[in-house]
Each structure stands twice: as structure tokens, then as C-alpha cells.
Amino acid sequence: MMMRPQTVPENFDGIHSACYAFDLSEPIWLDSNVAEFKRHSKVRFYQDNFIDSIDFSYMEIQVIEED
């Protein structure tokens, strides 16, 4: 089950688009990922967060505020 923090829904369209563009399955949000994202506006997804095998160490997502 994918969990999506309700406070930042616009970010998840970007995650979906990026995963589609790179032919990746979308990561599974665990409670620890949600907590990290809420604390730091950044989260890392490792192999355990993906159903399919990944060819990289981790995927990091960070919210960068524009001025």
C-alpha cells in the first residue's frame, strides 16, 4: 500500500512522472519514509521500497522551494 502525505500532493505527480520517464516502479512509502519527508522535506528510497529490482543505491527526493 502506497502512503502519501496529504500536505504535499503536488510532489507526487513529479515522482510519478520521473518514475515513468526512467521506467521505474514507484517507490512504496513506509511510515519511516513519511516521517523523514515531513521532518526534512527529503526522503531516500532504497531497494526495500521498490517491488522491482533497481540498478542504483537509492532514489532521493527533495522539495526545493522557489523564491
N, CA, C and O atoms as a MOPAC input file, in Angstrom:
PM7 MOZYME 1SCF
protein

 N      0.83800 1    -1.17000 1     0.00000 1
 C      0.00000 1     0.00000 1     0.00000 1
 C      0.88600 1     1.23600 1     0.00000 1
 O      1.78800 1     1.35200 1     0.83000 1
 N      0.64000 1     2.16000 1    -0.92000 1
 C      1.40800 1     3.38400 1    -1.00100 1
 C      0.77200 1     4.43600 1    -0.10000 1
 O     -0.42800 1     4.69700 1    -0.17600 1
 N      1.59100 1     5.02900 1     0.74700 1
 C      1.09200 1     6.07900 1     1.62500 1
 C      1.58200 1     7.41700 1     1.09600 1
 O      2.75400 1     7.55700 1     0.74700 1
 N      0.70800 1     8.38400 1     1.03700 1
 C      1.06000 1     9.69500 1     0.52500 1
 C      0.72400 1    10.75200 1     1.55500 1
 O     -0.43600 1    10.90000 1     1.93800 1
 N      1.73700 1    11.49800 1     2.01300 1
 C      1.41900 1    12.57600 1     2.95000 1
 C      0.45900 1    13.56200 1     2.30900 1
 O      0.66000 1    13.96600 1     1.16400 1
 N     -0.56700 1    13.94900 1     3.02400 1
 C     -1.59500 1    14.82100 1     2.47600 1
 C     -1.13400 1    16.26200 1     2.33000 1
 O     -1.77800 1    17.03800 1     1.62500 1
 N     -0.04200 1    16.63900 1     2.97400 1
 C      0.37700 1    18.03400 1     2.98600 1
 C      1.06800 1    18.47100 1     1.70400 1
 O      1.15500 1    19.67100 1     1.44800 1
 N      1.56300 1    17.54400 1     0.88700 1
 C      2.32100 1    17.91500 1    -0.30300 1
 C      1.89600 1    17.11000 1    -1.53300 1
 O      2.74500 1    16.46600 1    -2.14900 1
 N      0.63900 1    17.12000 1    -1.90700 1
 C      0.19400 1    16.26800 1    -3.01400 1
 C      0.82700 1    16.62100 1    -4.35100 1
 O      0.96700 1    15.74300 1    -5.20200 1
 N      1.21500 1    17.87700 1    -4.56700 1
 C      1.80300 1    18.25800 1    -5.85400 1
 C      3.12900 1    17.55900 1    -6.11200 1
 O      3.50800 1    17.38900 1    -7.27100 1
 N      3.84000 1    17.15400 1    -5.08100 1
 C      5.12600 1    16.48500 1    -5.24800 1
 C      4.97600 1    15.09100 1    -5.83300 1
 O      5.89600 1    14.59300 1    -6.48200 1
 N      3.84100 1    14.45800 1    -5.61800 1
 C      3.69400 1    13.08800 1    -6.04000 1
 C      3.44000 1    12.96400 1    -7.52700 1
 O      3.72500 1    11.91700 1    -8.10800 1
 N      2.91600 1    13.99200 1    -8.15900 1
 C      2.80700 1    13.97600 1    -9.61200 1
 C      4.20300 1    13.94600 1   -10.22000 1
 O      4.43800 1    13.26600 1   -11.21900 1
 N      5.11800 1    14.67800 1    -9.62000 1
 C      6.50600 1    14.70100 1   -10.08600 1
 C      7.19000 1    13.35600 1    -9.91400 1
 O      7.94200 1    12.92100 1   -10.78700 1
 N      6.93400 1    12.70000 1    -8.79700 1
 C      7.50700 1    11.37000 1    -8.56900 1
 C      6.97200 1    10.39200 1    -9.60200 1
 O      7.73000 1     9.61300 1   -10.18100 1
 N      5.68400 1    10.43400 1    -9.82800 1
 C      5.06800 1     9.55500 1   -10.83600 1
 C      5.67700 1     9.81000 1   -12.21500 1
 O      6.02600 1     8.86700 1   -12.92500 1
 N      5.80100 1    11.07100 1   -12.58700 1
 C      6.35700 1    11.42300 1   -13.90500 1
 C      7.80700 1    10.97700 1   -14.03500 1
 O      8.20500 1    10.44600 1   -15.07200 1
 N      8.59700 1    11.19000 1   -12.98400 1
 C     10.01200 1    10.79100 1   -13.02100 1
 C     10.14100 1     9.27300 1   -13.13600 1
 O     10.94600 1     8.77600 1   -13.92400 1
 N      9.36300 1     8.54800 1   -12.36400 1
 C      9.42300 1     7.09000 1   -12.42700 1
 C      9.00200 1     6.57800 1   -13.80600 1
 O      9.59800 1     5.64000 1   -14.33600 1
 N      7.98600 1     7.19400 1   -14.37300 1
 C      7.53900 1     6.81100 1   -15.70500 1
 C      8.64000 1     7.09200 1   -16.73900 1
 O      8.92300 1     6.25200 1   -17.59300 1
 N      9.25400 1     8.27600 1   -16.65600 1
 C     10.28800 1     8.65600 1   -17.62400 1
 C     11.50500 1     7.72800 1   -17.56500 1
 O     12.12800 1     7.45500 1   -18.59100 1
 N     11.84200 1     7.24800 1   -16.36900 1
 C     13.00400 1     6.38100 1   -16.20500 1
 C     12.62800 1     4.90300 1   -16.14600 1
 O     13.46400 1     4.05900 1   -15.82400 1
 N     11.36800 1     4.59200 1   -16.45800 1
 C     10.87700 1     3.21400 1   -16.47900 1
 C     11.12500 1     2.50000 1   -15.14400 1
 O     11.61600 1     1.37100 1   -15.11100 1
 N     10.77600 1     3.18000 1   -14.04500 1
 C     10.91500 1     2.62700 1   -12.70500 1
 C      9.54000 1     2.40400 1   -12.09700 1
 O      8.58500 1     3.11800 1   -12.40200 1
 N      9.45700 1     1.40800 1   -11.24000 1
 C      8.23000 1     1.29200 1   -10.46200 1
 C      8.24100 1     2.40100 1    -9.41400 1
 O      9.30800 1     2.84600 1    -8.99100 1
 N      7.06900 1     2.84100 1    -9.00100 1
 C      7.02300 1     3.88600 1    -7.98500 1
 C      7.39500 1     3.28500 1    -6.63300 1
 O      7.03100 1     2.14700 1    -6.33900 1
 N      8.11800 1     4.04300 1    -5.80800 1
 C      8.51100 1     3.51400 1    -4.50400 1
 C      7.31400 1     3.36700 1    -3.57400 1
 O      6.31200 1     4.07100 1    -3.69900 1
 N      7.44400 1     2.45000 1    -2.65600 1
 C      6.43000 1     2.22200 1    -1.64000 1
 C      6.78000 1     3.10000 1    -0.44100 1
 O      7.89300 1     3.04300 1     0.08200 1
 N      5.81700 1     3.91000 1    -0.01900 1
 C      6.02000 1     4.80700 1     1.12600 1
 C      5.75600 1     4.05500 1     2.41900 1
 O      4.62200 1     3.66100 1     2.69500 1
 N      6.79900 1     3.85800 1     3.21000 1
 C      6.65700 1     3.27300 1     4.53800 1
 C      6.47200 1     4.40600 1     5.54500 1
 O      6.72600 1     5.56900 1     5.23300 1
 N      6.03500 1     4.06400 1     6.73700 1
 C      5.85100 1     5.08900 1     7.76900 1
 C      7.13900 1     5.87600 1     8.01500 1
 O      7.09900 1     7.08600 1     8.24000 1
 N      8.27200 1     5.18800 1     7.97100 1
 C      9.55500 1     5.86600 1     8.18900 1
 C      9.85400 1     6.86600 1     7.06800 1
 O     10.43800 1     7.91900 1     7.32400 1
 N      9.46200 1     6.55100 1     5.83400 1
 C      9.65500 1     7.48100 1     4.72000 1
 C      8.79600 1     8.72300 1     4.88800 1
 O      9.24900 1     9.84300 1     4.65100 1
 N      7.56000 1     8.51300 1     5.29600 1
 C      6.64300 1     9.63200 1     5.50100 1
 C      7.17800 1    10.54800 1     6.59500 1
 O      7.17700 1    11.76900 1     6.44200 1
 N      7.63700 1     9.95800 1     7.70200 1
 C      8.16600 1    10.75100 1     8.81600 1
 C      9.40200 1    11.53700 1     8.39400 1
 O      9.53000 1    12.71400 1     8.73000 1
 N     10.32100 1    10.89300 1     7.65400 1
 C     11.53000 1    11.56700 1     7.18100 1
 C     11.17000 1    12.72800 1     6.25100 1
 O     11.74600 1    13.81200 1     6.34400 1
 N     10.21500 1    12.49000 1     5.35900 1
 C      9.81200 1    13.51700 1     4.41400 1
 C      9.18000 1    14.71100 1     5.12300 1
 O      9.43500 1    15.86000 1     4.76400 1
 N      8.36200 1    14.43600 1     6.12100 1
 C      7.73000 1    15.51900 1     6.87300 1
 C      8.74900 1    16.32000 1     7.67400 1
 O      8.61200 1    17.53700 1     7.80200 1
 N      9.76700 1    15.65800 1     8.21300 1
 C     10.78900 1    16.34400 1     9.01500 1
 C     11.75400 1    17.17200 1     8.18000 1
 O     12.09200 1    18.29700 1     8.55000 1
 N     12.19900 1    16.61800 1     7.05100 1
 C     13.30600 1    17.21500 1     6.30400 1
 C     12.95500 1    17.67600 1     4.89300 1
 O     13.80900 1    18.24100 1     4.21100 1
 N     11.73600 1    17.45300 1     4.44200 1
 C     11.33900 1    17.72200 1     3.05300 1
 C     12.24800 1    16.97500 1     2.08000 1
 O     12.50700 1    17.42500 1     0.96400 1
 N     12.72200 1    15.82300 1     2.54200 1
 C     13.61500 1    14.99500 1     1.74100 1
 C     13.43300 1    13.54900 1     2.19700 1
 O     13.19200 1    13.28200 1     3.37400 1
 N     13.55000 1    12.62900 1     1.25300 1
 C     13.41600 1    11.21500 1     1.59400 1
 C     14.26200 1    10.38500 1     0.62900 1
 O     14.41900 1    10.73400 1    -0.54200 1
 N     14.79300 1     9.29800 1     1.13800 1
 C     15.53100 1     8.34400 1     0.30500 1
 C     14.76800 1     7.03100 1     0.26100 1
 O     14.25600 1     6.55000 1     1.27200 1
 N     14.70700 1     6.46400 1    -0.93900 1
 C     14.07200 1     5.16100 1    -1.14000 1
 C     15.15500 1     4.17100 1    -1.55200 1
 O     15.90000 1     4.41000 1    -2.50200 1
 N     15.23400 1     3.06600 1    -0.83500 1
 C     16.21700 1     2.02300 1    -1.10700 1
 C     15.52300 1     0.83400 1    -1.77100 1
 O     14.31700 1     0.87600 1    -2.01500 1
 N     16.26800 1    -0.21000 1    -2.06000 1
 C     15.71900 1    -1.39100 1    -2.73200 1
 C     14.46300 1    -1.90500 1    -2.04100 1
 O     13.53100 1    -2.35100 1    -2.71000 1
 N     14.42700 1    -1.85100 1    -0.72600 1
 C     13.26500 1    -2.35000 1     0.01500 1
 C     11.98800 1    -1.57700 1    -0.29200 1
 O     10.89100 1    -2.07300 1    -0.03300 1
 N     12.11400 1    -0.37100 1    -0.84000 1
 C     10.94700 1     0.44500 1    -1.15300 1
 C     10.40300 1     0.18600 1    -2.55100 1
 O      9.37300 1     0.74600 1    -2.92600 1
 N     11.07500 1    -0.64900 1    -3.31900 1
 C     10.65700 1    -0.93300 1    -4.69300 1
 C     10.27700 1    -2.39800 1    -4.83900 1
 O     10.90000 1    -3.27700 1    -4.24200 1
 N      9.26200 1    -2.64500 1    -5.62800 1
 C      8.86500 1    -4.02900 1    -5.90700 1
 C      9.85700 1    -4.64600 1    -6.87400 1
 O     10.28000 1    -5.78800 1    -6.69400 1
 N     10.22900 1    -3.88900 1    -7.90400 1
 C     11.18700 1    -4.37300 1    -8.89800 1
 C     12.61300 1    -4.10100 1    -8.41900 1
 O     12.83900 1    -3.27400 1    -7.53600 1
 N     13.55800 1    -4.80200 1    -9.01100 1
 C     14.96900 1    -4.56900 1    -8.71000 1
 C     15.38700 1    -3.21800 1    -9.27900 1
 O     14.92600 1    -2.82500 1   -10.35100 1
 N     16.25700 1    -2.50900 1    -8.56700 1
 C     16.75500 1    -1.22000 1    -9.05100 1
 C     18.25400 1    -1.32200 1    -9.30200 1
 O     18.94500 1    -2.10900 1    -8.65500 1
 N     18.75800 1    -0.52200 1   -10.24600 1
 C     20.17100 1    -0.55800 1   -10.62300 1
 C     20.94600 1     0.60200 1   -10.02400 1
 O     21.93600 1     1.04800 1   -10.60300 1
 N     20.51300 1     1.09400 1    -8.88300 1
 C     21.18000 1     2.20200 1    -8.21000 1
 C     21.04300 1     1.99800 1    -6.71000 1
 O     20.24300 1     1.17400 1    -6.26700 1
 N     21.80900 1     2.73200 1    -5.93300 1
 C     21.82600 1     2.54100 1    -4.48300 1
 C     20.54500 1     3.02900 1    -3.82300 1
 O     19.98500 1     2.35200 1    -2.96100 1
 N     20.08900 1     4.19900 1    -4.22900 1
 C     18.86300 1     4.76600 1    -3.67200 1
 C     18.35000 1     5.87300 1    -4.56700 1
 O     19.08200 1     6.40900 1    -5.39900 1
 N     17.07900 1     6.21200 1    -4.38700 1
 C     16.48200 1     7.35000 1    -5.07200 1
 C     16.14800 1     8.37200 1    -3.99100 1
 O     15.46700 1     8.05700 1    -3.01500 1
 N     16.63000 1     9.58300 1    -4.17200 1
 C     16.38100 1    10.63700 1    -3.19200 1
 C     15.47100 1    11.69500 1    -3.79700 1
 O     15.65600 1    12.12500 1    -4.93600 1
 N     14.49500 1    12.09900 1    -3.01500 1
 C     13.56500 1    13.14200 1    -3.43700 1
 C     13.64100 1    14.25600 1    -2.41400 1
 O     13.55300 1    14.02000 1    -1.20900 1
 N     13.80500 1    15.47800 1    -2.91100 1
 C     13.88600 1    16.63700 1    -2.02800 1
 C     13.03500 1    17.75400 1    -2.59500 1
 O     13.06200 1    18.02400 1    -3.79600 1
 N     12.27700 1    18.40000 1    -1.72100 1
 C     11.47700 1    19.54900 1    -2.12600 1
 C     12.38300 1    20.77300 1    -2.07300 1
 O     12.97800 1    21.07700 1    -1.03900 1
 N     12.47800 1    21.46800 1    -3.19900 1
 C     13.27300 1    22.70000 1    -3.28300 1
 C     12.29800 1    23.84000 1    -3.52100 1
 O     11.61100 1    23.89200 1    -4.54100 1
 N     12.25300 1    24.73000 1    -2.58200 1
 C     11.34400 1    25.87100 1    -2.67500 1
 C     11.90500 1    26.91100 1    -3.63000 1
 O     13.08900 1    27.24300 1    -3.57600 1
 N     11.05200 1    27.42100 1    -4.50100 1
 C     11.44900 1    28.50400 1    -5.38300 1
 C     11.10600 1    29.82600 1    -4.73700 1
 O     10.07900 1    29.95200 1    -4.06900 1
 N     11.96700 1    30.81800 1    -4.93500 1
 C     11.69900 1    32.14900 1    -4.37900 1
 C     10.80000 1    32.95100 1    -5.28600 1
 O     10.47100 1    34.09500 1    -4.97400 1

